[in-house]
Amino acid sequence: QYVPLHSSLIQVPGAAEKDIDGGPTVIAMAANLMGSLDPSKVLRINTDHYFEHMTMDTMIGRAAHVSLLDSHGFILLLFFSLFAVLE
């Protein structure tokens, strides 16, 4: 996994709330990143990929990004999900 899921989703993990050393920093980073956004305009799409062979591309997430860009269905889903926002 290239980055922790909570990091890629800009969410605060439960452990951060109990961590007195690094927790406040993680909470502040998430708040700063999401603070100026309108929640009604945030679209979160979670995807799950299975690759038969482990390569450097699968380890760093490049293969997952490329597979999304190659997916006609995903591009349509993304476009029509954002249509109202882009109007």
C-alpha positions as CSV (number, residue, x, y, z in Angstrom):
1,Q,0.0,0.0,0.0
2,Y,1.5,3.2,-1.2
3,V,-0.1,5.5,1.4
4,P,-2.3,4.8,4.4
5,L,-6.0,4.9,3.4
6,H,-6.8,7.6,5.9
7,S,-4.1,9.8,4.3
8,S,-5.3,9.3,0.8
9,L,-8.9,10.1,1.9
10,I,-7.7,13.1,4.0
11,Q,-9.4,11.6,7.1
12,V,-8.2,11.5,10.7
13,P,-7.6,8.0,12.0
14,G,-8.9,7.1,15.4
15,A,-5.4,6.5,16.7
16,A,-4.4,10.1,16.0
17,E,-7.0,11.3,18.5
18,K,-5.2,9.3,21.2
19,D,-1.6,10.1,20.1
20,I,-0.4,13.1,22.1
21,D,2.8,13.4,20.1
22,G,1.9,13.2,16.4
23,G,-1.9,13.3,16.6
24,P,-2.4,17.0,16.8
25,T,-0.3,17.4,13.6
26,V,-2.3,14.8,11.7
27,I,-5.6,16.4,12.8
28,A,-4.4,19.9,11.9
29,M,-3.2,18.7,8.4
30,A,-6.6,17.1,7.7
31,A,-8.4,20.2,8.9
32,N,-6.2,22.5,6.8
33,L,-6.7,20.5,3.7
34,M,-10.4,20.0,4.0
35,G,-11.3,23.3,5.8
36,S,-11.7,25.5,2.8
37,L,-13.7,22.9,0.8
38,D,-17.4,22.8,0.4
39,P,-18.4,19.2,1.5
40,S,-21.2,19.1,-1.0
41,K,-18.7,19.5,-3.8
42,V,-16.4,16.7,-2.6
43,L,-16.7,13.4,-4.4
44,R,-14.9,10.4,-2.9
45,I,-14.6,7.3,-5.0
46,N,-12.9,4.3,-3.5
47,T,-11.6,1.7,-5.9
48,D,-10.1,-1.7,-5.3
49,H,-7.7,-3.3,-7.7
50,Y,-6.3,-6.8,-8.0
51,F,-3.1,-7.4,-9.9
52,E,-1.8,-11.0,-10.4
53,H,1.9,-10.1,-10.2
54,M,3.7,-7.7,-7.8
55,T,5.8,-5.2,-9.7
56,M,7.2,-1.8,-8.8
57,D,4.2,-0.2,-10.6
58,T,1.7,-2.1,-8.4
59,M,3.7,-1.4,-5.3
60,I,3.7,2.4,-5.8
61,G,0.2,2.6,-7.1
62,R,1.0,3.6,-10.6
63,A,-0.7,0.5,-12.1
64,A,-3.9,1.4,-10.2
65,H,-3.9,4.9,-11.6
66,V,-3.3,3.7,-15.1
67,S,-6.0,1.1,-14.9
68,L,-8.5,3.8,-13.9
69,L,-7.5,6.0,-16.8
70,D,-7.8,3.0,-19.2
71,S,-11.3,2.2,-17.8
72,H,-14.0,3.7,-20.1
73,G,-16.6,2.9,-17.5
74,F,-14.8,4.7,-14.7
75,I,-14.2,7.8,-16.9
76,L,-17.9,7.9,-17.7
77,L,-18.8,7.5,-14.0
78,L,-16.4,10.3,-13.1
79,F,-17.7,12.6,-15.8
80,F,-21.3,12.2,-15.0
81,S,-20.7,12.4,-11.3
82,L,-19.0,15.7,-11.8
83,F,-21.3,17.0,-14.5
84,A,-23.4,19.1,-12.1
85,V,-20.2,20.6,-10.5
86,L,-18.7,21.4,-13.9
87,E,-21.9,23.0,-15.3
